Amino acid sequence: MSTQQERAGGSLQLGTAKYLYTGYFVAGVIVAYLVNRVVDLAWGEAHADLAIGIGAVVGIAAVVWGWRNARIRKLATETLDELMEVTWPTKQETYTATVVVIVTSIVSALIIFSLDRFWNWVTDTIYLSS
């Protein structure tokens, strides 16, 4: 076993499935939070502990339902597989593209500003001379 695998432990053994599990976990937390907030709004702050419990139970139920639903799990797995095939840009490519976008935006803004000033001068000249 290589040194990198020893340091990473189980994360390399899970492969891309770790992202799938993380996605389900995050979705469960979001559902639990939203349900907690809705229950808090409906019953008020006096039942905060009950709202947390209800949110946690509904969040766990949503994760279990999502995991058991073959269609959702297949969609999530296919999406993850597609994302793993993406060729992400390097830091230098990202920097270069960002500079190009900023320079292009500045040049476009200057052109639009110049045209606006020019047509403002033209209309002022026409209206003031009449």
WOMOLIN-V496251 format. One record per residue. N is the residue number from 0. PHI is phi in whole degrees, 0 to 359 (* if undefined). PSI is psi in whole degrees, -180 to 180 (* if undefined). D_CENTER is the distance of its C-alpha to the mean C-alpha in Angstrom with 2 decimals. Layout:
{{N/PHI/PSI/D_CENTER} {N/PHI/PSI/D_CENTER}}
This chain:
{{0/*/136/35.38} {1/283/166/33.87} {2/295/-38/33.06} {3/296/-41/29.33} {4/292/-35/29.37} {5/294/-41/31.46} {6/290/-40/29.08} {7/285/-24/25.94} {8/63/-130/27.82} {9/287/-16/26.20} {10/294/-33/22.77} {11/285/-29/24.37} {12/289/-30/26.27} {13/285/-26/23.27} {14/66/-137/21.86} {15/281/-11/18.65} {16/296/-25/19.23} {17/298/-33/17.90} {18/289/-37/14.30} {19/296/-47/15.29} {20/297/-39/16.88} {21/295/-40/14.04} {22/298/-44/11.80} {23/297/-41/14.80} {24/298/-47/15.34} {25/296/-41/11.99} {26/299/-42/12.50} {27/297/-41/16.04} {28/295/-41/15.34} {29/296/-44/13.24} {30/298/-44/16.14} {31/299/-43/18.67} {32/297/-46/17.41} {33/296/-42/17.40} {34/295/-41/20.80} {35/302/-45/22.11} {36/294/-40/21.38} {37/295/-44/22.98} {38/295/-40/25.97} {39/300/-43/26.30} {40/293/-36/26.47} {41/285/-42/28.92} {42/256/-13/31.21} {43/90/173/30.79} {44/290/-15/30.47} {45/295/-26/33.70} {46/251/40/32.06} {47/297/-41/29.12} {48/295/-41/30.05} {49/294/-39/30.37} {50/296/-40/26.99} {51/297/-44/25.36} {52/297/-45/27.36} {53/297/-43/26.53} {54/299/-43/22.78} {55/296/-44/23.08} {56/295/-44/25.24} {57/293/-38/23.09} {58/298/-45/19.96} {59/296/-42/22.10} {60/297/-39/23.57} {61/295/-40/20.26} {62/295/-45/19.38} {63/297/-44/22.95} {64/298/-44/22.95} {65/296/-37/19.79} {66/289/-38/21.34} {67/283/-22/24.69} {68/284/108/23.49} {69/298/-35/24.12} {70/294/-45/22.31} {71/294/-44/18.92} {72/296/-39/19.52} {73/294/-43/20.64} {74/299/-44/17.63} {75/295/-41/15.28} {76/293/-42/17.75} {77/295/-39/18.07} {78/297/-44/14.38} {79/297/-42/14.47} {80/299/-41/17.73} {81/295/-41/16.53} {82/294/-30/13.74} {83/287/-20/16.56} {84/271/-7/18.71} {85/290/138/16.57} {86/266/107/18.47} {87/279/144/16.27} {88/290/154/18.01} {89/283/173/20.07} {90/297/-40/19.92} {91/294/-42/22.86} {92/297/-41/21.46} {93/295/-43/18.32} {94/299/-46/20.78} {95/297/-45/23.10} {96/296/-38/20.64} {97/295/-44/19.44} {98/298/-42/23.13} {99/299/-43/23.96} {100/295/-43/21.40} {101/295/-46/22.68} {102/296/-44/26.30} {103/298/-40/25.96} {104/296/-43/24.47} {105/295/-46/27.34} {106/298/-44/29.94} {107/298/-42/28.76} {108/296/-41/28.84} {109/295/-39/32.32} {110/295/-45/33.56} {111/295/-41/32.42} {112/299/-45/33.92} {113/297/-45/37.14} {114/298/-40/37.46} {115/296/-45/36.92} {116/297/-42/39.59} {117/298/-50/41.92} {118/291/-29/41.78} {119/295/-43/42.13} {120/296/-44/45.29} {121/298/-48/46.55} {122/292/-38/46.21} {123/297/-41/47.73} {124/296/-43/50.61} {125/293/-47/51.27} {126/288/-34/51.17} {127/283/-27/53.18} {128/279/-16/55.83} {129/271/*/56.58}}
